[in-house]
Amino acid sequence: MIRFDAEFALRAIAHPGRRQMLDLVWEKERTSSELARRCRLSPPATSQHLKVLRQAGLVLVRAEGNRRYYRVRAERVAQVAAMLDRFWGEKLSKLQAELSENEARQ
């Protein structure tokens, strides 16, 4: 059983290759070999990145024969987005207001 840990999920999506993979599996279910090809990564590197995404609870895997199909776990990505919004939402709103005030003074 994979336990959702938002901090681990944030570390998982910190890598640009993993963000690219998430973007691709958001569109549709894809095989690991397709992800490797589209991300221009070696199969072993792709497997390692997919393992991190699975451990972070951000993707699901489905086996069909000897192929593995990956898709995003939208509810987990939504949890990460909500956490970021709780953390940054108010701060970014204050920053935007302050920048607007500075522009108005100039």
C-alpha positions as CSV (number, residue, x, y, z in Angstrom):
1,M,0.0,0.0,0.0
2,I,1.3,3.4,-1.0
3,R,0.9,6.1,1.6
4,F,0.5,9.6,0.3
5,D,3.1,12.0,1.5
6,A,2.8,15.5,-0.1
7,E,6.4,16.4,0.7
8,F,7.6,13.2,-1.0
9,A,5.3,14.0,-3.9
10,L,6.8,17.5,-4.2
11,R,10.3,16.0,-4.3
12,A,9.1,13.6,-7.0
13,I,7.9,16.4,-9.2
14,A,10.9,18.5,-8.7
15,H,12.7,16.6,-11.5
16,P,11.8,18.0,-14.9
17,G,11.8,14.5,-16.5
18,R,9.2,13.3,-14.0
19,R,7.1,16.3,-14.6
20,Q,7.3,15.6,-18.3
21,M,6.2,12.0,-17.6
22,L,3.3,13.2,-15.5
23,D,2.2,15.5,-18.3
24,L,2.3,12.7,-20.8
25,V,0.3,10.3,-18.7
26,W,-2.2,13.0,-17.8
27,E,-3.2,13.0,-21.5
28,K,-3.6,9.3,-21.7
29,E,-2.3,6.0,-20.4
30,R,1.2,5.2,-21.8
31,T,3.7,2.4,-21.7
32,S,7.1,2.8,-20.1
33,S,8.8,2.4,-23.4
34,E,6.7,5.2,-24.9
35,L,7.5,7.4,-22.0
36,A,11.2,6.6,-22.4
37,R,11.1,7.5,-26.1
38,R,9.0,10.7,-25.7
39,C,11.2,11.9,-22.8
40,R,14.4,10.8,-24.5
41,L,15.6,8.7,-21.5
42,S,17.1,5.3,-21.3
43,P,14.7,2.5,-20.3
44,P,16.6,2.1,-16.9
45,A,16.3,5.8,-16.2
46,T,12.7,5.8,-17.1
47,S,12.0,2.8,-14.8
48,Q,13.7,4.6,-11.9
49,H,11.7,7.8,-12.5
50,L,8.4,5.8,-12.8
51,K,9.3,4.1,-9.5
52,V,9.6,7.4,-7.8
53,L,6.3,8.6,-9.2
54,R,4.6,5.3,-8.1
55,Q,6.1,5.6,-4.6
56,A,4.9,9.2,-4.4
57,G,1.4,8.0,-5.3
58,L,1.2,10.2,-8.4
59,V,0.8,7.4,-11.0
60,L,-0.9,4.1,-11.3
61,V,0.4,1.1,-13.2
62,R,-1.6,-1.5,-15.0
63,A,0.1,-4.7,-16.3
64,E,-1.0,-6.2,-19.6
65,G,1.1,-9.1,-20.6
66,N,4.7,-8.0,-20.4
67,R,3.8,-4.3,-20.8
68,R,3.2,-1.8,-18.1
69,Y,0.8,1.1,-18.7
70,Y,1.0,4.2,-16.6
71,R,-1.6,6.9,-15.9
72,V,-1.8,9.9,-13.6
73,R,-3.6,9.7,-10.2
74,A,-5.5,13.0,-10.6
75,E,-6.7,13.0,-7.0
76,R,-3.2,12.8,-5.7
77,V,-2.0,15.6,-8.0
78,A,-5.0,17.6,-6.8
79,Q,-3.9,17.1,-3.2
80,V,-0.4,18.4,-4.1
81,A,-2.0,21.4,-5.9
82,A,-4.2,22.1,-2.9
83,M,-1.3,21.9,-0.5
84,L,0.7,24.4,-2.7
85,D,-2.3,26.7,-2.9
86,R,-2.7,26.7,0.9
87,F,1.0,27.5,1.3
88,W,1.4,30.0,-1.6
89,G,-2.1,31.2,-2.3
90,E,-2.2,33.9,0.4
91,K,1.4,34.8,0.0
92,L,1.2,35.2,-3.8
93,S,-2.0,37.3,-3.4
94,K,-0.2,39.6,-1.0
95,L,2.8,39.8,-3.3
96,Q,0.6,40.7,-6.3
97,A,-1.2,43.4,-4.2
98,E,2.2,44.9,-3.2
99,L,3.5,44.9,-6.8
100,S,0.3,46.6,-8.0
101,E,0.7,49.3,-5.3
102,N,4.3,49.8,-6.3
103,E,3.3,50.2,-9.9
104,A,0.6,52.7,-9.0
105,R,3.1,54.8,-7.1
106,Q,5.5,55.0,-10.0
